[in-house]
């Protein structure tokens, strides 16, 4: 059983095709739980967006230096 707690407006991504967002909140947090039969990578969405932005910046910097 996987149980995650995120604040309102935050989401998670499971693998590359599943994104779960807040649908029920208790005070300022919501809970989501699931049983998974296969191993999947679970990453906080804001980290994916941060790393993607850093990769884009690095690519832009490299392109401007070439």
PDBQT receptor file of N, H, CA, C and O in Angstrom, charges set to zero:
ATOM      1  N   UNK A   1       0.848  -1.181   0.000  1.00  0.00    +0.000 N 
ATOM      2  CA  UNK A   1       0.000   0.000   0.000  1.00  0.00    +0.000 C 
ATOM      3  C   UNK A   1       0.884   1.231   0.000  1.00  0.00    +0.000 C 
ATOM      4  O   UNK A   1       1.778   1.366   0.835  1.00  0.00    +0.000 OA
ATOM      5  N   UNK A   2       0.632   2.113  -0.926  1.00  0.00    +0.000 N 
ATOM      6  H   UNK A   2      -0.095   2.003  -1.604  1.00  0.00    +0.000 HD
ATOM      7  CA  UNK A   2       1.339   3.384  -1.023  1.00  0.00    +0.000 C 
ATOM      8  C   UNK A   2       0.392   4.480  -0.564  1.00  0.00    +0.000 C 
ATOM      9  O   UNK A   2      -0.700   4.618  -1.115  1.00  0.00    +0.000 OA
ATOM     10  N   UNK A   3       0.784   5.252   0.422  1.00  0.00    +0.000 N 
ATOM     11  H   UNK A   3       1.671   5.140   0.870  1.00  0.00    +0.000 HD
ATOM     12  CA  UNK A   3      -0.044   6.348   0.914  1.00  0.00    +0.000 C 
ATOM     13  C   UNK A   3       0.787   7.625   0.861  1.00  0.00    +0.000 C 
ATOM     14  O   UNK A   3       1.875   7.687   1.433  1.00  0.00    +0.000 OA
ATOM     15  N   UNK A   4       0.273   8.642   0.174  1.00  0.00    +0.000 N 
ATOM     16  H   UNK A   4      -0.611   8.592  -0.290  1.00  0.00    +0.000 HD
ATOM     17  CA  UNK A   4       0.973   9.907   0.008  1.00  0.00    +0.000 C 
ATOM     18  C   UNK A   4       0.118  11.043   0.540  1.00  0.00    +0.000 C 
ATOM     19  O   UNK A   4      -1.108  11.003   0.444  1.00  0.00    +0.000 OA
ATOM     20  N   UNK A   5       0.760  12.045   1.093  1.00  0.00    +0.000 N 
ATOM     21  H   UNK A   5       1.756  12.078   1.171  1.00  0.00    +0.000 HD
ATOM     22  CA  UNK A   5       0.065  13.239   1.550  1.00  0.00    +0.000 C 
ATOM     23  C   UNK A   5       0.664  14.437   0.837  1.00  0.00    +0.000 C 
ATOM     24  O   UNK A   5       1.878  14.636   0.876  1.00  0.00    +0.000 OA
ATOM     25  N   UNK A   6      -0.167  15.236   0.187  1.00  0.00    +0.000 N 
ATOM     26  H   UNK A   6      -1.153  15.074   0.155  1.00  0.00    +0.000 HD
ATOM     27  CA  UNK A   6       0.269  16.432  -0.527  1.00  0.00    +0.000 C 
ATOM     28  C   UNK A   6      -0.644  17.585  -0.142  1.00  0.00    +0.000 C 
ATOM     29  O   UNK A   6      -1.774  17.364   0.293  1.00  0.00    +0.000 OA
ATOM     30  N   UNK A   7      -0.174  18.789  -0.294  1.00  0.00    +0.000 N 
ATOM     31  H   UNK A   7       0.744  18.969  -0.646  1.00  0.00    +0.000 HD
ATOM     32  CA  UNK A   7      -0.986  19.973   0.003  1.00  0.00    +0.000 C 
ATOM     33  C   UNK A   7      -1.929  20.269  -1.169  1.00  0.00    +0.000 C 
ATOM     34  O   UNK A   7      -1.719  19.800  -2.288  1.00  0.00    +0.000 OA
ATOM     35  N   UNK A   8      -2.963  21.049  -0.887  1.00  0.00    +0.000 N 
ATOM     36  H   UNK A   8      -3.133  21.429   0.021  1.00  0.00    +0.000 HD
ATOM     37  CA  UNK A   8      -3.938  21.412  -1.904  1.00  0.00    +0.000 C 
ATOM     38  C   UNK A   8      -3.244  22.081  -3.088  1.00  0.00    +0.000 C 
ATOM     39  O   UNK A   8      -2.407  22.964  -2.902  1.00  0.00    +0.000 OA
ATOM     40  N   UNK A   9      -3.590  21.663  -4.299  1.00  0.00    +0.000 N 
ATOM     41  H   UNK A   9      -4.270  20.946  -4.451  1.00  0.00    +0.000 HD
ATOM     42  CA  UNK A   9      -2.999  22.216  -5.509  1.00  0.00    +0.000 C 
ATOM     43  C   UNK A   9      -1.745  21.496  -5.964  1.00  0.00    +0.000 C 
ATOM     44  O   UNK A   9      -1.273  21.759  -7.070  1.00  0.00    +0.000 OA
ATOM     45  N   UNK A  10      -1.182  20.598  -5.162  1.00  0.00    +0.000 N 
ATOM     46  H   UNK A  10      -1.566  20.385  -4.264  1.00  0.00    +0.000 HD
ATOM     47  CA  UNK A  10      -0.003  19.843  -5.547  1.00  0.00    +0.000 C 
ATOM     48  C   UNK A  10      -0.437  18.518  -6.171  1.00  0.00    +0.000 C 
ATOM     49  O   UNK A  10      -1.562  18.062  -5.967  1.00  0.00    +0.000 OA
ATOM     50  N   UNK A  11       0.458  17.917  -6.924  1.00  0.00    +0.000 N 
ATOM     51  H   UNK A  11       1.372  18.288  -7.089  1.00  0.00    +0.000 HD
ATOM     52  CA  UNK A  11       0.135  16.654  -7.577  1.00  0.00    +0.000 C 
ATOM     53  C   UNK A  11       1.360  15.756  -7.562  1.00  0.00    +0.000 C 
ATOM     54  O   UNK A  11       2.451  16.166  -7.166  1.00  0.00    +0.000 OA
ATOM     55  N   UNK A  12       1.154  14.523  -8.003  1.00  0.00    +0.000 N 
ATOM     56  H   UNK A  12       0.268  14.190  -8.325  1.00  0.00    +0.000 HD
ATOM     57  CA  UNK A  12       2.256  13.570  -8.147  1.00  0.00    +0.000 C 
ATOM     58  C   UNK A  12       2.165  12.947  -9.527  1.00  0.00    +0.000 C 
ATOM     59  O   UNK A  12       1.112  12.971 -10.164  1.00  0.00    +0.000 OA
ATOM     60  N   UNK A  13       3.272  12.392  -9.980  1.00  0.00    +0.000 N 
ATOM     61  H   UNK A  13       4.127  12.372  -9.462  1.00  0.00    +0.000 HD
ATOM     62  CA  UNK A  13       3.296  11.642 -11.230  1.00  0.00    +0.000 C 
ATOM     63  C   UNK A  13       3.787  10.241 -10.929  1.00  0.00    +0.000 C 
ATOM     64  O   UNK A  13       4.722  10.052 -10.151  1.00  0.00    +0.000 OA
ATOM     65  N   UNK A  14       3.153   9.267 -11.548  1.00  0.00    +0.000 N 
ATOM     66  H   UNK A  14       2.393   9.421 -12.181  1.00  0.00    +0.000 HD
ATOM     67  CA  UNK A  14       3.545   7.872 -11.393  1.00  0.00    +0.000 C 
ATOM     68  C   UNK A  14       3.949   7.392 -12.779  1.00  0.00    +0.000 C 
ATOM     69  O   UNK A  14       3.131   7.344 -13.698  1.00  0.00    +0.000 OA
ATOM     70  N   UNK A  15       5.216   7.041 -12.915  1.00  0.00    +0.000 N 
ATOM     71  H   UNK A  15       5.881   7.080 -12.168  1.00  0.00    +0.000 HD
ATOM     72  CA  UNK A  15       5.705   6.700 -14.236  1.00  0.00    +0.000 C 
ATOM     73  C   UNK A  15       5.628   7.917 -15.128  1.00  0.00    +0.000 C 
ATOM     74  O   UNK A  15       5.736   9.047 -14.651  1.00  0.00    +0.000 OA
ATOM     75  N   UNK A  16       5.441   7.699 -16.424  1.00  0.00    +0.000 N 
ATOM     76  H   UNK A  16       5.353   6.781 -16.812  1.00  0.00    +0.000 HD
ATOM     77  CA  UNK A  16       5.378   8.833 -17.341  1.00  0.00    +0.000 C 
ATOM     78  C   UNK A  16       3.958   9.167 -17.768  1.00  0.00    +0.000 C 
ATOM     79  O   UNK A  16       3.739  10.200 -18.401  1.00  0.00    +0.000 OA
ATOM     80  N   UNK A  17       2.987   8.318 -17.438  1.00  0.00    +0.000 N 
ATOM     81  H   UNK A  17       3.165   7.479 -16.924  1.00  0.00    +0.000 HD
ATOM     82  CA  UNK A  17       1.649   8.542 -17.959  1.00  0.00    +0.000 C 
ATOM     83  C   UNK A  17       0.555   8.846 -16.961  1.00  0.00    +0.000 C 
ATOM     84  O   UNK A  17      -0.577   9.105 -17.370  1.00  0.00    +0.000 OA
ATOM     85  N   UNK A  18       0.841   8.826 -15.661  1.00  0.00    +0.000 N 
ATOM     86  H   UNK A  18       1.760   8.616 -15.328  1.00  0.00    +0.000 HD
ATOM     87  CA  UNK A  18      -0.215   9.033 -14.669  1.00  0.00    +0.000 C 
ATOM     88  C   UNK A  18       0.131  10.231 -13.793  1.00  0.00    +0.000 C 
ATOM     89  O   UNK A  18       1.211  10.299 -13.206  1.00  0.00    +0.000 OA
ATOM     90  N   UNK A  19      -0.800  11.170 -13.716  1.00  0.00    +0.000 N 
ATOM     91  H   UNK A  19      -1.678  11.116 -14.193  1.00  0.00    +0.000 HD
ATOM     92  CA  UNK A  19      -0.643  12.318 -12.829  1.00  0.00    +0.000 C 
ATOM     93  C   UNK A  19      -1.877  12.382 -11.942  1.00  0.00    +0.000 C 
ATOM     94  O   UNK A  19      -3.002  12.378 -12.442  1.00  0.00    +0.000 OA
ATOM     95  N   UNK A  20      -1.678  12.441 -10.644  1.00  0.00    +0.000 N 
ATOM     96  H   UNK A  20      -0.764  12.445 -10.238  1.00  0.00    +0.000 HD
ATOM     97  CA  UNK A  20      -2.787  12.491  -9.697  1.00  0.00    +0.000 C 
ATOM     98  C   UNK A  20      -2.766  13.845  -8.996  1.00  0.00    +0.000 C 
ATOM     99  O   UNK A  20      -1.732  14.284  -8.493  1.00  0.00    +0.000 OA
ATOM    100  N   UNK A  21      -3.902  14.484  -8.972  1.00  0.00    +0.000 N 
ATOM    101  H   UNK A  21      -4.742  14.128  -9.380  1.00  0.00    +0.000 HD
ATOM    102  CA  UNK A  21      -4.012  15.790  -8.341  1.00  0.00    +0.000 C 
ATOM    103  C   UNK A  21      -5.016  15.726  -7.205  1.00  0.00    +0.000 C 
ATOM    104  O   UNK A  21      -5.755  14.751  -7.065  1.00  0.00    +0.000 OA
ATOM    105  N   UNK A  22      -5.035  16.769  -6.402  1.00  0.00    +0.000 N 
ATOM    106  H   UNK A  22      -4.435  17.561  -6.516  1.00  0.00    +0.000 HD
ATOM    107  CA  UNK A  22      -5.919  16.835  -5.246  1.00  0.00    +0.000 C 
ATOM    108  C   UNK A  22      -7.385  16.734  -5.662  1.00  0.00    +0.000 C 
ATOM    109  O   UNK A  22      -7.825  17.436  -6.572  1.00  0.00    +0.000 OA
ATOM    110  N   UNK A  23      -8.128  15.870  -5.003  1.00  0.00    +0.000 N 
ATOM    111  H   UNK A  23      -7.770  15.300  -4.264  1.00  0.00    +0.000 HD
ATOM    112  CA  UNK A  23      -9.561  15.757  -5.250  1.00  0.00    +0.000 C 
ATOM    113  C   UNK A  23     -10.362  15.837  -3.962  1.00  0.00    +0.000 C 
ATOM    114  O   UNK A  23     -11.574  16.049  -4.000  1.00  0.00    +0.000 OA
ATOM    115  N   UNK A  24      -9.712  15.673  -2.841  1.00  0.00    +0.000 N 
ATOM    116  H   UNK A  24      -8.727  15.501  -2.810  1.00  0.00    +0.000 HD
ATOM    117  CA  UNK A  24     -10.362  15.756  -1.534  1.00  0.00    +0.000 C 
ATOM    118  C   UNK A  24      -9.339  16.299  -0.551  1.00  0.00    +0.000 C 
ATOM    119  O   UNK A  24      -8.188  15.861  -0.534  1.00  0.00    +0.000 OA
ATOM    120  N   UNK A  25      -9.760  17.247   0.260  1.00  0.00    +0.000 N 
ATOM    121  H   UNK A  25     -10.695  17.603   0.246  1.00  0.00    +0.000 HD
ATOM    122  CA  UNK A  25      -8.784  17.790   1.204  1.00  0.00    +0.000 C 
ATOM    123  C   UNK A  25      -9.320  17.707   2.625  1.00  0.00    +0.000 C 
ATOM    124  O   UNK A  25     -10.524  17.770   2.874  1.00  0.00    +0.000 OA
ATOM    125  N   UNK A  26      -8.384  17.566   3.533  1.00  0.00    +0.000 N 
ATOM    126  H   UNK A  26      -7.406  17.515   3.331  1.00  0.00    +0.000 HD
ATOM    127  CA  UNK A  26      -8.667  17.626   4.962  1.00  0.00    +0.000 C 
ATOM    128  C   UNK A  26      -7.821  18.764   5.489  1.00  0.00    +0.000 C 
ATOM    129  O   UNK A  26      -6.597  18.653   5.557  1.00  0.00    +0.000 OA
ATOM    130  N   UNK A  27      -8.458  19.848   5.859  1.00  0.00    +0.000 N 
ATOM    131  H   UNK A  27      -9.453  19.938   5.804  1.00  0.00    +0.000 HD
ATOM    132  CA  UNK A  27      -7.762  21.070   6.268  1.00  0.00    +0.000 C 
ATOM    133  C   UNK A  27      -6.939  21.556   5.075  1.00  0.00    +0.000 C 
ATOM    134  O   UNK A  27      -7.520  21.991   4.080  1.00  0.00    +0.000 OA
ATOM    135  N   UNK A  28      -5.616  21.497   5.140  1.00  0.00    +0.000 N 
ATOM    136  H   UNK A  28      -5.144  21.144   5.948  1.00  0.00    +0.000 HD
ATOM    137  CA  UNK A  28      -4.785  21.982   4.034  1.00  0.00    +0.000 C 
ATOM    138  C   UNK A  28      -4.073  20.848   3.303  1.00  0.00    +0.000 C 
ATOM    139  O   UNK A  28      -3.202  21.125   2.478  1.00  0.00    +0.000 OA
ATOM    140  N   UNK A  29      -4.404  19.589   3.567  1.00  0.00    +0.000 N 
ATOM    141  H   UNK A  29      -5.112  19.364   4.237  1.00  0.00    +0.000 HD
ATOM    142  CA  UNK A  29      -3.756  18.460   2.916  1.00  0.00    +0.000 C 
ATOM    143  C   UNK A  29      -4.778  17.484   2.351  1.00  0.00    +0.000 C 
ATOM    144  O   UNK A  29      -5.942  17.488   2.750  1.00  0.00    +0.000 OA
ATOM    145  N   UNK A  30      -4.331  16.649   1.417  1.00  0.00    +0.000 N 
ATOM    146  H   UNK A  30      -3.385  16.646   1.093  1.00  0.00    +0.000 HD
ATOM    147  CA  UNK A  30      -5.170  15.569   0.908  1.00  0.00    +0.000 C 
ATOM    148  C   UNK A  30      -4.367  14.285   0.902  1.00  0.00    +0.000 C 
ATOM    149  O   UNK A  30      -3.137  14.302   0.857  1.00  0.00    +0.000 OA
ATOM    150  N   UNK A  31      -5.074  13.184   0.947  1.00  0.00    +0.000 N 
ATOM    151  H   UNK A  31      -6.073  13.171   0.984  1.00  0.00    +0.000 HD
ATOM    152  CA  UNK A  31      -4.407  11.874   0.941  1.00  0.00    +0.000 C 
ATOM    153  C   UNK A  31      -4.871  11.064  -0.260  1.00  0.00    +0.000 C 
ATOM    154  O   UNK A  31      -6.027  11.134  -0.677  1.00  0.00    +0.000 OA
ATOM    155  N   UNK A  32      -3.939  10.296  -0.802  1.00  0.00    +0.000 N 
ATOM    156  H   UNK A  32      -2.999  10.239  -0.463  1.00  0.00    +0.000 HD
ATOM    157  CA  UNK A  32      -4.222   9.434  -1.926  1.00  0.00    +0.000 C 
ATOM    158  C   UNK A  32      -3.522   8.115  -1.673  1.00  0.00    +0.000 C 
ATOM    159  O   UNK A  32      -2.356   8.101  -1.278  1.00  0.00    +0.000 OA
ATOM    160  N   UNK A  33      -4.196   7.030  -1.888  1.00  0.00    +0.000 N 
ATOM    161  H   UNK A  33      -5.143   7.042  -2.209  1.00  0.00    +0.000 HD
ATOM    162  CA  UNK A  33      -3.584   5.721  -1.657  1.00  0.00    +0.000 C 
ATOM    163  C   UNK A  33      -3.888   4.772  -2.797  1.00  0.00    +0.000 C 
ATOM    164  O   UNK A  33      -4.930   4.871  -3.444  1.00  0.00    +0.000 OA
ATOM    165  N   UNK A  34      -2.963   3.844  -3.038  1.00  0.00    +0.000 N 
ATOM    166  H   UNK A  34      -2.116   3.763  -2.512  1.00  0.00    +0.000 HD
ATOM    167  CA  UNK A  34      -3.156   2.876  -4.104  1.00  0.00    +0.000 C 
ATOM    168  C   UNK A  34      -2.310   1.639  -3.840  1.00  0.00    +0.000 C 
ATOM    169  O   UNK A  34      -1.235   1.730  -3.247  1.00  0.00    +0.000 OA
ATOM    170  N   UNK A  35      -2.785   0.511  -4.271  1.00  0.00    +0.000 N 
ATOM    171  H   UNK A  35      -3.658   0.437  -4.753  1.00  0.00    +0.000 HD
ATOM    172  CA  UNK A  35      -1.981  -0.711  -4.271  1.00  0.00    +0.000 C 
ATOM    173  C   UNK A  35      -1.446  -0.908  -5.674  1.00  0.00    +0.000 C 
ATOM    174  O   UNK A  35      -2.220  -0.953  -6.631  1.00  0.00    +0.000 OA
ATOM    175  N   UNK A  36      -0.133  -1.028  -5.812  1.00  0.00    +0.000 N 
ATOM    176  H   UNK A  36       0.495  -0.992  -5.036  1.00  0.00    +0.000 HD
ATOM    177  CA  UNK A  36       0.476  -1.188  -7.127  1.00  0.00    +0.000 C 
ATOM    178  C   UNK A  36       1.097  -2.573  -7.234  1.00  0.00    +0.000 C 
ATOM    179  O   UNK A  36       1.831  -2.997  -6.342  1.00  0.00    +0.000 OA
ATOM    180  N   UNK A  37       0.809  -3.273  -8.311  1.00  0.00    +0.000 N 
ATOM    181  H   UNK A  37       0.212  -2.929  -9.036  1.00  0.00    +0.000 HD
ATOM    182  CA  UNK A  37       1.378  -4.602  -8.508  1.00  0.00    +0.000 C 
ATOM    183  C   UNK A  37       2.750  -4.540  -9.152  1.00  0.00    +0.000 C 
ATOM    184  O   UNK A  37       3.571  -5.433  -8.942  1.00  0.00    +0.000 OA
ATOM    185  N   UNK A  38       3.011  -3.508  -9.927  1.00  0.00    +0.000 N 
ATOM    186  H   UNK A  38       2.344  -2.782 -10.098  1.00  0.00    +0.000 HD
ATOM    187  CA  UNK A  38       4.311  -3.377 -10.589  1.00  0.00    +0.000 C 
ATOM    188  C   UNK A  38       5.060  -2.196  -9.981  1.00  0.00    +0.000 C 
ATOM    189  O   UNK A  38       4.460  -1.279  -9.421  1.00  0.00    +0.000 OA
ATOM    190  N   UNK A  39       6.357  -2.241 -10.102  1.00  0.00    +0.000 N 
ATOM    191  H   UNK A  39       6.845  -2.986 -10.557  1.00  0.00    +0.000 HD
ATOM    192  CA  UNK A  39       7.161  -1.143  -9.581  1.00  0.00    +0.000 C 
ATOM    193  C   UNK A  39       7.029   0.062 -10.505  1.00  0.00    +0.000 C 
ATOM    194  O   UNK A  39       7.195  -0.061 -11.719  1.00  0.00    +0.000 OA
ATOM    195  N   UNK A  40       6.736   1.207  -9.943  1.00  0.00    +0.000 N 
ATOM    196  H   UNK A  40       6.602   1.308  -8.957  1.00  0.00    +0.000 HD
ATOM    197  CA  UNK A  40       6.639   2.448 -10.692  1.00  0.00    +0.000 C 
ATOM    198  C   UNK A  40       7.408   3.519  -9.953  1.00  0.00    +0.000 C 
ATOM    199  O   UNK A  40       7.453   3.526  -8.722  1.00  0.00    +0.000 OA
ATOM    200  N   UNK A  41       8.005   4.408 -10.689  1.00  0.00    +0.000 N 
ATOM    201  H   UNK A  41       7.969   4.402 -11.689  1.00  0.00    +0.000 HD
ATOM    202  CA  UNK A  41       8.702   5.536 -10.082  1.00  0.00    +0.000 C 
ATOM    203  C   UNK A  41       7.671   6.589  -9.706  1.00  0.00    +0.000 C 
ATOM    204  O   UNK A  41       6.831   6.955 -10.529  1.00  0.00    +0.000 OA
ATOM    205  N   UNK A  42       7.725   7.074  -8.487  1.00  0.00    +0.000 N 
ATOM    206  H   UNK A  42       8.408   6.777  -7.819  1.00  0.00    +0.000 HD
ATOM    207  CA  UNK A  42       6.818   8.117  -8.007  1.00  0.00    +0.000 C 
ATOM    208  C   UNK A  42       7.654   9.350  -7.730  1.00  0.00    +0.000 C 
ATOM    209  O   UNK A  42       8.581   9.312  -6.921  1.00  0.00    +0.000 OA
ATOM    210  N   UNK A  43       7.324  10.444  -8.403  1.00  0.00    +0.000 N 
ATOM    211  H   UNK A  43       6.570  10.474  -9.060  1.00  0.00    +0.000 HD
ATOM    212  CA  UNK A  43       8.098  11.672  -8.294  1.00  0.00    +0.000 C 
ATOM    213  C   UNK A  43       7.141  12.841  -8.094  1.00  0.00    +0.000 C 
ATOM    214  O   UNK A  43       6.097  12.919  -8.741  1.00  0.00    +0.000 OA
ATOM    215  N   UNK A  44       7.506  13.749  -7.193  1.00  0.00    +0.000 N 
ATOM    216  H   UNK A  44       8.354  13.686  -6.667  1.00  0.00    +0.000 HD
ATOM    217  CA  UNK A  44       6.690  14.954  -6.992  1.00  0.00    +0.000 C 
ATOM    218  C   UNK A  44       6.740  15.798  -8.259  1.00  0.00    +0.000 C 
ATOM    219  O   UNK A  44       7.814  16.017  -8.820  1.00  0.00    +0.000 OA
ATOM    220  N   UNK A  45       5.583  16.272  -8.712  1.00  0.00    +0.000 N 
ATOM    221  H   UNK A  45       4.710  16.094  -8.257  1.00  0.00    +0.000 HD
ATOM    222  CA  UNK A  45       5.484  17.019  -9.968  1.00  0.00    +0.000 C 
ATOM    223  C   UNK A  45       6.376  18.244  -9.993  1.00  0.00    +0.000 C 
ATOM    224  O   UNK A  45       6.969  18.556 -11.025  1.00  0.00    +0.000 OA
ATOM    225  N   UNK A  46       6.481  18.949  -8.861  1.00  0.00    +0.000 N 
ATOM    226  H   UNK A  46       5.999  18.695  -8.022  1.00  0.00    +0.000 HD
ATOM    227  CA  UNK A  46       7.298  20.162  -8.856  1.00  0.00    +0.000 C 
ATOM    228  C   UNK A  46       8.774  19.849  -9.093  1.00  0.00    +0.000 C 
ATOM    229  O   UNK A  46       9.500  20.685  -9.631  1.00  0.00    +0.000 OA
ATOM    230  N   UNK A  47       9.230  18.658  -8.700  1.00  0.00    +0.000 N 
ATOM    231  H   UNK A  47       8.640  17.979  -8.262  1.00  0.00    +0.000 HD
ATOM    232  CA  UNK A  47      10.615  18.269  -8.976  1.00  0.00    +0.000 C 
ATOM    233  C   UNK A  47      10.815  17.972 -10.453  1.00  0.00    +0.000 C 
ATOM    234  O   UNK A  47      11.842  18.341 -11.023  1.00  0.00    +0.000 OA
ATOM    235  N   UNK A  48       9.847  17.311 -11.081  1.00  0.00    +0.000 N 
ATOM    236  H   UNK A  48       9.013  17.012 -10.618  1.00  0.00    +0.000 HD
ATOM    237  CA  UNK A  48       9.926  17.038 -12.516  1.00  0.00    +0.000 C 
ATOM    238  C   UNK A  48       9.997  18.356 -13.283  1.00  0.00    +0.000 C 
ATOM    239  O   UNK A  48      10.810  18.502 -14.195  1.00  0.00    +0.000 OA
ATOM    240  N   UNK A  49       9.147  19.315 -12.914  1.00  0.00    +0.000 N 
ATOM    241  H   UNK A  49       8.486  19.196 -12.173  1.00  0.00    +0.000 HD
ATOM    242  CA  UNK A  49       9.130  20.612 -13.583  1.00  0.00    +0.000 C 
ATOM    243  C   UNK A  49      10.431  21.372 -13.356  1.00  0.00    +0.000 C 
ATOM    244  O   UNK A  49      10.938  22.012 -14.277  1.00  0.00    +0.000 OA
ATOM    245  N   UNK A  50      10.979  21.312 -12.145  1.00  0.00    +0.000 N 
ATOM    246  H   UNK A  50      10.568  20.792 -11.397  1.00  0.00    +0.000 HD
ATOM    247  CA  UNK A  50      12.234  21.993 -11.842  1.00  0.00    +0.000 C 
ATOM    248  C   UNK A  50      13.379  21.424 -12.672  1.00  0.00    +0.000 C 
ATOM    249  O   UNK A  50      14.145  22.175 -13.276  1.00  0.00    +0.000 OA
ATOM    250  N   UNK A  51      13.494  20.108 -12.702  1.00  0.00    +0.000 N 
ATOM    251  H   UNK A  51      12.872  19.499 -12.212  1.00  0.00    +0.000 HD
ATOM    252  CA  UNK A  51      14.580  19.475 -13.456  1.00  0.00    +0.000 C 
ATOM    253  C   UNK A  51      14.410  19.740 -14.947  1.00  0.00    +0.000 C 
ATOM    254  O   UNK A  51      15.393  20.003 -15.640  1.00  0.00    +0.000 OA
ATOM    255  N   UNK A  52      13.187  19.676 -15.450  1.00  0.00    +0.000 N 
ATOM    256  H   UNK A  52      12.388  19.462 -14.888  1.00  0.00    +0.000 HD
ATOM    257  CA  UNK A  52      12.943  19.954 -16.865  1.00  0.00    +0.000 C 
ATOM    258  C   UNK A  52      13.374  21.371 -17.214  1.00  0.00    +0.000 C 
ATOM    259  O   UNK A  52      13.973  21.605 -18.264  1.00  0.00    +0.000 OA
ATOM    260  N   UNK A  53      13.068  22.314 -16.330  1.00  0.00    +0.000 N 
ATOM    261  H   UNK A  53      12.581  22.125 -15.477  1.00  0.00    +0.000 HD
ATOM    262  CA  UNK A  53      13.487  23.699 -16.545  1.00  0.00    +0.000 C 
ATOM    263  C   UNK A  53      14.992  23.843 -16.551  1.00  0.00    +0.000 C 
ATOM    264  O   UNK A  53      15.545  24.574 -17.373  1.00  0.00    +0.000 OA
ATOM    265  N   UNK A  54      15.661  23.152 -15.640  1.00  0.00    +0.000 N 
ATOM    266  H   UNK A  54      15.212  22.558 -14.972  1.00  0.00    +0.000 HD
ATOM    267  CA  UNK A  54      17.125  23.199 -15.583  1.00  0.00    +0.000 C 
ATOM    268  C   UNK A  54      17.745  22.587 -16.829  1.00  0.00    +0.000 C 
ATOM    269  O   UNK A  54      18.750  23.091 -17.330  1.00  0.00    +0.000 OA
ATOM    270  N   UNK A  55      17.162  21.510 -17.334  1.00  0.00    +0.000 N 
ATOM    271  H   UNK A  55      16.346  21.100 -16.927  1.00  0.00    +0.000 HD
ATOM    272  CA  UNK A  55      17.672  20.878 -18.549  1.00  0.00    +0.000 C 
ATOM    273  C   UNK A  55      17.496  21.826 -19.739  1.00  0.00    +0.000 C 
ATOM    274  O   UNK A  55      18.396  21.957 -20.568  1.00  0.00    +0.000 OA
ATOM    275  N   UNK A  56      16.333  22.487 -19.823  1.00  0.00    +0.000 N 
ATOM    276  H   UNK A  56      15.601  22.381 -19.150  1.00  0.00    +0.000 HD
ATOM    277  CA  UNK A  56      16.101  23.450 -20.910  1.00  0.00    +0.000 C 
ATOM    278  C   UNK A  56      17.107  24.598 -20.842  1.00  0.00    +0.000 C 
ATOM    279  O   UNK A  56      17.660  25.004 -21.864  1.00  0.00    +0.000 OA
ATOM    280  N   UNK A  57      17.344  25.123 -19.630  1.00  0.00    +0.000 N 
ATOM    281  H   UNK A  57      16.895  24.793 -18.799  1.00  0.00    +0.000 HD
ATOM    282  CA  UNK A  57      18.305  26.214 -19.465  1.00  0.00    +0.000 C 
ATOM    283  C   UNK A  57      19.700  25.777 -19.894  1.00  0.00    +0.000 C 
ATOM    284  O   UNK A  57      20.402  26.526 -20.574  1.00  0.00    +0.000 OA
ATOM    285  N   UNK A  58      20.108  24.574 -19.504  1.00  0.00    +0.000 N 
ATOM    286  H   UNK A  58      19.539  23.966 -18.951  1.00  0.00    +0.000 HD
ATOM    287  CA  UNK A  58      21.428  24.068 -19.879  1.00  0.00    +0.000 C 
ATOM    288  C   UNK A  58      21.541  23.915 -21.393  1.00  0.00    +0.000 C 
ATOM    289  O   UNK A  58      22.574  24.242 -21.978  1.00  0.00    +0.000 OA
ATOM    290  N   UNK A  59      20.485  23.421 -22.023  1.00  0.00    +0.000 N 
ATOM    291  H   UNK A  59      19.646  23.156 -21.548  1.00  0.00    +0.000 HD
ATOM    292  CA  UNK A  59      20.492  23.259 -23.486  1.00  0.00    +0.000 C 
ATOM    293  C   UNK A  59      20.565  24.617 -24.161  1.00  0.00    +0.000 C 
ATOM    294  O   UNK A  59      21.295  24.777 -25.140  1.00  0.00    +0.000 OA
ATOM    295  N   UNK A  60      19.818  25.608 -23.655  1.00  0.00    +0.000 N 
ATOM    296  H   UNK A  60      19.226  25.478 -22.860  1.00  0.00    +0.000 HD
ATOM    297  CA  UNK A  60      19.856  26.954 -24.226  1.00  0.00    +0.000 C 
ATOM    298  C   UNK A  60      21.239  27.572 -24.080  1.00  0.00    +0.000 C 
ATOM    299  O   UNK A  60      21.741  28.205 -25.009  1.00  0.00    +0.000 OA
ATOM    300  N   UNK A  61      21.858  27.390 -22.914  1.00  0.00    +0.000 N 
ATOM    301  H   UNK A  61      21.450  26.875 -22.159  1.00  0.00    +0.000 HD
ATOM    302  CA  UNK A  61      23.196  27.926 -22.670  1.00  0.00    +0.000 C 
ATOM    303  C   UNK A  61      24.207  27.278 -23.616  1.00  0.00    +0.000 C 
ATOM    304  O   UNK A  61      25.060  27.958 -24.186  1.00  0.00    +0.000 OA
ATOM    305  N   UNK A  62      24.104  25.976 -23.774  1.00  0.00    +0.000 N 
ATOM    306  H   UNK A  62      23.411  25.423 -23.311  1.00  0.00    +0.000 HD
ATOM    307  CA  UNK A  62      25.026  25.258 -24.657  1.00  0.00    +0.000 C 
ATOM    308  C   UNK A  62      24.845  25.699 -26.106  1.00  0.00    +0.000 C 
ATOM    309  O   UNK A  62      25.823  25.853 -26.836  1.00  0.00    +0.000 OA
ATOM    310  N   UNK A  63      23.601  25.902 -26.521  1.00  0.00    +0.000 N 
ATOM    311  H   UNK A  63      22.806  25.777 -25.928  1.00  0.00    +0.000 HD
ATOM    312  CA  UNK A  63      23.328  26.318 -27.895  1.00  0.00    +0.000 C 
ATOM    313  C   UNK A  63      23.859  27.727 -28.157  1.00  0.00    +0.000 C 
ATOM    314  O   UNK A  63      24.345  28.013 -29.251  1.00  0.00    +0.000 OA
ATOM    315  N   UNK A  64      23.766  28.603 -27.160  1.00  0.00    +0.000 N 
ATOM    316  H   UNK A  64      23.371  28.370 -26.271  1.00  0.00    +0.000 HD
ATOM    317  CA  UNK A  64      24.241  29.979 -27.353  1.00  0.00    +0.000 C 
ATOM    318  C   UNK A  64      25.766  30.058 -27.353  1.00  0.00    +0.000 C 
ATOM    319  O   UNK A  64      26.336  31.004 -27.897  1.00  0.00    +0.000 OA
ATOM    320  N   UNK A  65      26.431  29.074 -26.750  1.00  0.00    +0.000 N 
ATOM    321  H   UNK A  65      25.969  28.306 -26.308  1.00  0.00    +0.000 HD
ATOM    322  CA  UNK A  65      27.902  29.041 -26.733  1.00  0.00    +0.000 C 
ATOM    323  C   UNK A  65      28.484  28.430 -27.998  1.00  0.00    +0.000 C 
ATOM    324  O   UNK A  65      29.660  28.631 -28.305  1.00  0.00    +0.000 OA
ATOM    325  N   UNK A  66      27.669  27.688 -28.729  1.00  0.00    +0.000 N 
ATOM    326  H   UNK A  66      26.714  27.525 -28.480  1.00  0.00    +0.000 HD
ATOM    327  CA  UNK A  66      28.179  26.995 -29.921  1.00  0.00    +0.000 C 
ATOM    328  C   UNK A  66      28.323  27.923 -31.101  1.00  0.00    +0.000 C 
ATOM    329  O   UNK A  66      28.740  27.494 -32.177  1.00  0.00    +0.000 OA
TER     330      UNK A  66
